[in-house]
Amino acid sequence: MAGEPAWAQSDPVTIFAVVTKVPRDRTRVPARVLVAGQVMESALLAPDEMVSNPVWRSLEMCHSLKAEVWKTPDGYRLASVKALDSSMLP
């Protein structure tokens, strides 16, 4: 698969994230991310088809998410995402 990004060749991992700022750019959402037992600040990188989704456009600070992602140097590229109720967080 020459020419494809390396992150597309591996299976996505599951993360939990909380939006930390009201995003101006919906393609790069700042969040606090829990992955492999560690919490870190990072960006959630949304593909164009996700940005046009009305739920994604209504993201606000403190929204909790469960996502399938690939790690990239710029943040976490989203494969799928689900908004969570606080009772569903780990």
C-alpha positions as CSV (number, residue, x, y, z in Angstrom):
1,M,0.0,0.0,0.0
2,A,2.5,2.5,-1.1
3,G,1.5,6.2,-0.7
4,E,-0.9,5.6,2.2
5,P,-0.2,7.2,5.6
6,A,1.3,4.8,8.1
7,W,-1.5,5.4,10.6
8,A,-4.0,4.0,8.1
9,Q,-2.2,0.6,8.1
10,S,-2.7,-0.2,11.8
11,D,-5.8,-0.9,13.8
12,P,-7.2,2.1,15.7
13,V,-7.0,2.3,19.5
14,T,-9.7,3.3,21.9
15,I,-9.3,6.5,23.9
16,F,-11.4,8.6,26.1
17,A,-11.3,12.4,25.8
18,V,-12.7,15.5,27.3
19,V,-12.9,18.7,25.2
20,T,-10.8,21.4,27.0
21,K,-11.5,24.5,25.0
22,V,-14.4,25.7,22.8
23,P,-12.9,24.8,19.4
24,R,-12.8,27.5,16.7
25,D,-11.4,25.0,14.1
26,R,-13.6,21.9,14.2
27,T,-11.0,19.9,12.4
28,R,-8.6,20.3,15.4
29,V,-10.3,20.0,18.8
30,P,-8.2,20.5,21.9
31,A,-8.8,17.8,24.5
32,R,-7.4,16.0,27.5
33,V,-7.0,12.4,26.4
34,L,-6.8,9.1,28.3
35,V,-4.9,6.4,26.5
36,A,-3.1,3.4,27.9
37,G,-3.6,4.7,31.5
38,Q,-2.0,8.1,30.8
39,V,-3.7,11.5,30.6
40,M,-2.3,14.1,28.2
41,E,-3.3,17.2,26.4
42,S,-3.6,16.6,22.6
43,A,-5.6,17.5,19.6
44,L,-8.4,15.4,18.1
45,L,-8.1,15.5,14.3
46,A,-11.5,15.1,12.6
47,P,-11.9,14.1,9.0
48,D,-14.0,16.3,6.7
49,E,-17.0,13.9,6.8
50,M,-17.1,14.2,10.6
51,V,-16.8,18.0,10.7
52,S,-20.0,18.3,8.7
53,N,-21.9,16.2,11.3
54,P,-24.3,18.4,13.4
55,V,-23.3,16.7,16.7
56,W,-19.6,17.4,16.0
57,R,-20.3,21.0,15.2
58,S,-22.0,21.4,18.6
59,L,-19.0,20.3,20.6
60,E,-18.4,22.4,23.7
61,M,-15.9,22.5,26.5
62,C,-16.2,19.5,28.9
63,H,-18.0,17.2,26.4
64,S,-16.8,13.7,27.0
65,L,-15.9,11.4,24.1
66,K,-15.0,7.8,23.4
67,A,-13.1,7.4,20.1
68,E,-11.3,5.0,17.9
69,V,-8.1,6.8,16.7
70,W,-4.7,6.5,15.1
71,K,-1.8,8.4,16.8
72,T,-0.1,10.9,14.6
73,P,2.6,13.5,15.3
74,D,-0.1,16.3,15.3
75,G,-2.6,14.5,17.6
76,Y,-5.1,11.7,17.3
77,R,-6.8,11.1,13.9
78,L,-10.4,10.1,14.5
79,A,-11.8,6.9,12.9
80,S,-15.0,7.0,14.9
81,V,-16.3,8.9,17.9
82,K,-19.2,8.7,20.4
83,A,-20.3,11.3,22.9
84,L,-20.6,10.0,26.4
85,D,-22.7,10.7,29.4
86,S,-20.4,11.2,32.5
87,S,-21.7,7.9,34.0
88,M,-20.0,6.1,31.1
89,L,-16.5,7.3,31.7
90,P,-13.9,4.9,33.1
